[in-house]
Amino acid sequence: MDDRLANVPPGAETGVLADRLKERIYATITMIAVVVGLSFGEVSALGAVATVLTTALGLWLAALVADQQAHRTVHRHPATGRELRRMLYVSSPLLSCAAGPAVLIALAALDVLTLHAALLAAAGVCVVSLFLWGCVGGLRMGGGALAALVAGLVDAAIGVAVALVKAAAGH
C-alpha cells in the first residue's frame, strides 16, 4: 500500500483514491479547455507554458483553500498533520496535469513541432487519458470490453464537450 495512505482508516483508502482520480479528471478537462483556447489565439510558447503552469497552480491552490475552508467549517479546526497530508495527496494531480502540455509546448519552443500542433496534441493526449480512465472504469464495473469501450467513448465525449464550453466561455 502507498505509505501516504498509511494513516487513512481501513476501508477509506478507496475513497482517497477516488477523490484523487476525481481531481485528475477535473484537471484534465480543464487543461483541454486551456490548450484548445490557446490554440485559437496568438500566443508564444513562453506565454502558452506560463498559462498552462499558472492554470495548474491556480487549480491546486483553489482546491487547497476550498478543502481547508470546508474542513474548518465542518470540524471546527484547520486541517493539520494527517488531514493536511491527505488534502495535499488528493490535490496533487491538479499540478501534474500540466506536465504533458508543458513538455509538448517545450518541444514547440525547440522547433520540433509548431505551437499550434503542440497545443492540439496536448488536447488529444488529455482526451485519450479521459477515454482510458473511462475504459478502466467500465472494466472495473464488470461490463466487459464493449461496455468499457462505450464508457471510454462517453467519458471522452463528455470531457471534450465540457472543455469546449469552457474554452468558448473564455476559461
C-alpha angles and dihedrals in degrees: 000000000000108000090223085068094050093104095044113109114255111273093023094086092088090053091054092048091047091051090049092050090048089056091048092052093046091049091048092053091047091049090052089055092048097049093042090050091049091050090061095055141059106263136147124234089253091051091047095050090045090052093048094047095044090047091054092045091047092050091050095048092046091052092050093049092048093046093048093047092048091047092050092048096048101035099030093231135071119264113261136162113357094008093052092046089053091052091050092047094048094046098045094093087066087069098039092055088079095059099083097044091044092053092049092048089049089054088053090051087054090051093245088127137352119276090241090054091046092052093048090046089051090052089048093051090050092050090049090052090052089050092050093048088050090051092049090050091049092050093047090053088059098243097131131234097308093050089047091052092049092047090050093050092047092049092048092047093048091047092051092046093051092045092050091050089050092047092048090051090054098252 
